[in-house]
Amino acid sequence: MSDQNDQKLADLATKISQDSASDAEYKEFFKGLNARLSEINKKVKEVKENNK
């Protein structure tokens, strides 16, 4: 994921923390967060496989 996408997630998180996010922004944030977590999980699995 690009730094731009990470920044977008950070901006959405800020809006959510300030209680000024719309429903669409909440959905976008969690969709992006889930995608990011999936990428992290893939990397963790790769590292675990490489360390066997």
N, CA, C and O atoms as a GROMACS GRO file, in nm:
protein
  208
    1MET      N    1   0.085  -0.118   0.000
    1MET     CA    2   0.000   0.000   0.000
    1MET      C    3   0.089   0.124   0.000
    1MET      O    4   0.195   0.127   0.062
    2SER      N    5   0.044   0.221  -0.069
    2SER     CA    6   0.125   0.342  -0.082
    2SER      C    7   0.115   0.430   0.040
    2SER      O    8   0.022   0.419   0.121
    3ASP      N    9   0.212   0.519   0.053
    3ASP     CA   10   0.209   0.618   0.160
    3ASP      C   11   0.085   0.705   0.150
    3ASP      O   12   0.030   0.749   0.250
    4GLN      N   13   0.041   0.729   0.026
    4GLN     CA   14  -0.079   0.811   0.004
    4GLN      C   15  -0.201   0.743   0.067
    4GLN      O   16  -0.283   0.810   0.130
    5ASN      N   17  -0.213   0.612   0.050
    5ASN     CA   18  -0.325   0.539   0.110
    5ASN      C   19  -0.315   0.540   0.262
    5ASN      O   20  -0.416   0.553   0.331
    6ASP      N   21  -0.193   0.525   0.314
    6ASP     CA   22  -0.173   0.531   0.459
    6ASP      C   23  -0.214   0.668   0.512
    6ASP      O   24  -0.274   0.678   0.619
    7GLN      N   25  -0.181   0.772   0.439
    7GLN     CA   26  -0.217   0.908   0.482
    7GLN      C   27  -0.369   0.926   0.479
    7GLN      O   28  -0.426   0.991   0.567
    8LYS      N   29  -0.432   0.869   0.378
    8LYS     CA   30  -0.578   0.879   0.369
    8LYS      C   31  -0.642   0.811   0.490
    8LYS      O   32  -0.738   0.863   0.548
    9LEU      N   33  -0.590   0.693   0.528
    9LEU     CA   34  -0.641   0.624   0.647
    9LEU      C   35  -0.620   0.709   0.772
    9LEU      O   36  -0.708   0.718   0.856
   10ALA      N   37  -0.503   0.770   0.782
   10ALA     CA   38  -0.473   0.854   0.898
   10ALA      C   39  -0.568   0.973   0.905
   10ALA      O   40  -0.616   1.009   1.012
   11ASP      N   41  -0.595   1.034   0.790
   11ASP     CA   42  -0.687   1.148   0.786
   11ASP      C   43  -0.828   1.107   0.827
   11ASP      O   44  -0.897   1.178   0.900
   12LEU      N   45  -0.871   0.990   0.778
   12LEU     CA   46  -1.004   0.940   0.816
   12LEU      C   47  -1.009   0.909   0.965
   12LEU      O   48  -1.110   0.936   1.030
   13ALA      N   49  -0.903   0.851   1.019
   13ALA     CA   50  -0.897   0.820   1.162
   13ALA      C   51  -0.909   0.948   1.244
   13ALA      O   52  -0.974   0.949   1.349
   14THR      N   53  -0.847   1.055   1.198
   14THR     CA   54  -0.856   1.184   1.267
   14THR      C   55  -0.999   1.234   1.268
   14THR      O   56  -1.048   1.281   1.371
   15LYS      N   57  -1.067   1.226   1.154
   15LYS     CA   58  -1.207   1.270   1.147
   15LYS      C   59  -1.294   1.187   1.241
   15LYS      O   60  -1.382   1.240   1.309
   16ILE      N   61  -1.268   1.055   1.243
   16ILE     CA   62  -1.346   0.967   1.330
   16ILE      C   63  -1.322   1.004   1.477
   16ILE      O   64  -1.416   1.010   1.555
   17SER      N   65  -1.198   1.029   1.513
   17SER     CA   66  -1.166   1.062   1.652
   17SER      C   67  -1.227   1.196   1.694
   17SER      O   68  -1.253   1.219   1.812
   18GLN      N   69  -1.249   1.282   1.597
   18GLN     CA   70  -1.311   1.412   1.625
   18GLN      C   71  -1.463   1.405   1.612
   18GLN      O   72  -1.533   1.506   1.623
   19ASP      N   73  -1.513   1.283   1.587
   19ASP     CA   74  -1.657   1.259   1.574
   19ASP      C   75  -1.719   1.343   1.463
   19ASP      O   76  -1.833   1.388   1.474
   20SER      N   77  -1.643   1.364   1.356
   20SER     CA   78  -1.696   1.443   1.244
   20SER      C   79  -1.697   1.364   1.113
   20SER      O   80  -1.707   1.423   1.005
   21ALA      N   81  -1.689   1.232   1.122
   21ALA     CA   82  -1.686   1.149   1.002
   21ALA      C   83  -1.828   1.108   0.962
   21ALA      O   84  -1.914   1.084   1.048
   22SER      N   85  -1.851   1.099   0.833
   22SER     CA   86  -1.980   1.051   0.782
   22SER      C   87  -1.980   0.898   0.782
   22SER      O   88  -1.876   0.836   0.800
   23ASP      N   89  -2.098   0.839   0.762
   23ASP     CA   90  -2.107   0.693   0.754
   23ASP      C   91  -2.019   0.640   0.642
   23ASP      O   92  -1.953   0.537   0.658
   24ALA      N   93  -2.017   0.709   0.529
   24ALA     CA   94  -1.935   0.666   0.415
   24ALA      C   95  -1.787   0.668   0.452
   24ALA      O   96  -1.710   0.581   0.412
   25GLU      N   97  -1.747   0.769   0.529
   25GLU     CA   98  -1.606   0.778   0.570
   25GLU      C   99  -1.571   0.666   0.668
   25GLU      O  100  -1.461   0.611   0.662
   26TYR      N  101  -1.663   0.632   0.758
   26TYR     CA  102  -1.640   0.518   0.847
   26TYR      C  103  -1.618   0.391   0.765
   26TYR      O  104  -1.524   0.316   0.790
   27LYS      N  105  -1.706   0.368   0.668
   27LYS     CA  106  -1.696   0.248   0.584
   27LYS      C  107  -1.565   0.247   0.507
   27LYS      O  108  -1.499   0.144   0.498
   28GLU      N  109  -1.528   0.361   0.452
   28GLU     CA  110  -1.403   0.372   0.376
   28GLU      C  111  -1.282   0.343   0.466
   28GLU      O  112  -1.188   0.275   0.426
   29PHE      N  113  -1.286   0.397   0.589
   29PHE     CA  114  -1.177   0.376   0.684
   29PHE      C  115  -1.161   0.227   0.715
   29PHE      O  116  -1.051   0.174   0.707
   30PHE      N  117  -1.270   0.160   0.751
   30PHE     CA  118  -1.260   0.020   0.790
   30PHE      C  119  -1.228  -0.069   0.671
   30PHE      O  120  -1.159  -0.170   0.687
   31LYS      N  121  -1.275  -0.034   0.553
   31LYS     CA  122  -1.238  -0.110   0.432
   31LYS      C  123  -1.087  -0.098   0.408
   31LYS      O  124  -1.020  -0.197   0.380
   32GLY      N  125  -1.036   0.024   0.419
   32GLY     CA  126  -0.892   0.046   0.401
   32GLY      C  127  -0.810  -0.020   0.509
   32GLY      O  128  -0.704  -0.076   0.482
   33LEU      N  129  -0.860  -0.014   0.633
   33LEU     CA  130  -0.790  -0.076   0.744
   33LEU      C  131  -0.784  -0.227   0.727
   33LEU      O  132  -0.680  -0.289   0.751
   34ASN      N  133  -0.894  -0.287   0.684
   34ASN     CA  134  -0.896  -0.431   0.660
   34ASN      C  135  -0.798  -0.470   0.550
   34ASN      O  136  -0.730  -0.572   0.560
   35ALA      N  137  -0.791  -0.390   0.444
   35ALA     CA  138  -0.697  -0.418   0.336
   35ALA      C  139  -0.553  -0.411   0.387
   35ALA      O  140  -0.470  -0.495   0.353
   36ARG      N  141  -0.526  -0.311   0.469
   36ARG     CA  142  -0.391  -0.294   0.526
   36ARG      C  143  -0.356  -0.410   0.618
   36ARG      O  144  -0.244  -0.462   0.614
   37LEU      N  145  -0.451  -0.452   0.701
   37LEU     CA  146  -0.427  -0.566   0.790
   37LEU      C  147  -0.403  -0.694   0.711
   37LEU      O  148  -0.322  -0.777   0.751
   38SER      N  149  -0.474  -0.712   0.601
   38SER     CA  150  -0.452  -0.829   0.515
   38SER      C  151  -0.310  -0.830   0.460
   38SER      O  152  -0.246  -0.935   0.455
   39GLU      N  153  -0.261  -0.713   0.418
   39GLU     CA  154  -0.124  -0.703   0.368
   39GLU      C  155  -0.024  -0.738   0.478
   39GLU      O  156   0.073  -0.810   0.453
   40ILE      N  157  -0.047  -0.688   0.598
   40ILE     CA  158   0.044  -0.715   0.710
   40ILE      C  159   0.043  -0.864   0.741
   40ILE      O  160   0.149  -0.923   0.764
   41ASN      N  161  -0.074  -0.926   0.743
   41ASN     CA  162  -0.083  -1.069   0.771
   41ASN      C  163  -0.008  -1.152   0.667
   41ASN      O  164   0.057  -1.250   0.702
   42LYS      N  165  -0.016  -1.112   0.540
   42LYS     CA  166   0.058  -1.182   0.434
   42LYS      C  167   0.208  -1.173   0.460
   42LYS      O  168   0.279  -1.273   0.446
   43LYS      N  169   0.255  -1.053   0.496
   43LYS     CA  170   0.398  -1.034   0.524
   43LYS      C  171   0.442  -1.120   0.642
   43LYS      O  172   0.548  -1.181   0.638
   44VAL      N  173   0.360  -1.125   0.746
   44VAL     CA  174   0.392  -1.206   0.865
   44VAL      C  175   0.404  -1.353   0.826
   44VAL      O  176   0.497  -1.421   0.869
   45LYS      N  177   0.310  -1.401   0.746
   45LYS     CA  178   0.315  -1.541   0.701
   45LYS      C  179   0.441  -1.568   0.620
   45LYS      O  180   0.504  -1.672   0.637
   46GLU      N  181   0.478  -1.474   0.531
   46GLU     CA  182   0.600  -1.490   0.451
   46GLU      C  183   0.722  -1.499   0.541
   46GLU      O  184   0.809  -1.584   0.521
   47VAL      N  185   0.730  -1.411   0.639
   47VAL     CA  186   0.845  -1.410   0.730
   47VAL      C  187   0.850  -1.540   0.809
   47VAL      O  188   0.957  -1.598   0.826
   48LYS      N  189   0.736  -1.587   0.858
   48LYS     CA  190   0.731  -1.712   0.933
   48LYS      C  191   0.779  -1.828   0.845
   48LYS      O  192   0.855  -1.913   0.891
   49GLU      N  193   0.733  -1.832   0.720
   49GLU     CA  194   0.775  -1.939   0.628
   49GLU      C  195   0.925  -1.933   0.602
   49GLU      O  196   0.991  -2.036   0.596
   50ASN      N  197   0.977  -1.813   0.586
   50ASN     CA  198   1.120  -1.797   0.557
   50ASN      C  199   1.207  -1.829   0.677
   50ASN      O  200   1.326  -1.858   0.660
   51ASN      N  201   1.151  -1.825   0.797
   51ASN     CA  202   1.229  -1.851   0.918
   51ASN      C  203   1.221  -1.996   0.964
   51ASN      O  204   1.278  -2.031   1.067
   52LYS      N  205   1.153  -2.080   0.889
   52LYS     CA  206   1.142  -2.222   0.927
   52LYS      C  207   1.269  -2.296   0.894
   52LYS      O  208   1.278  -2.416   0.919
   0.00000   0.00000   0.00000
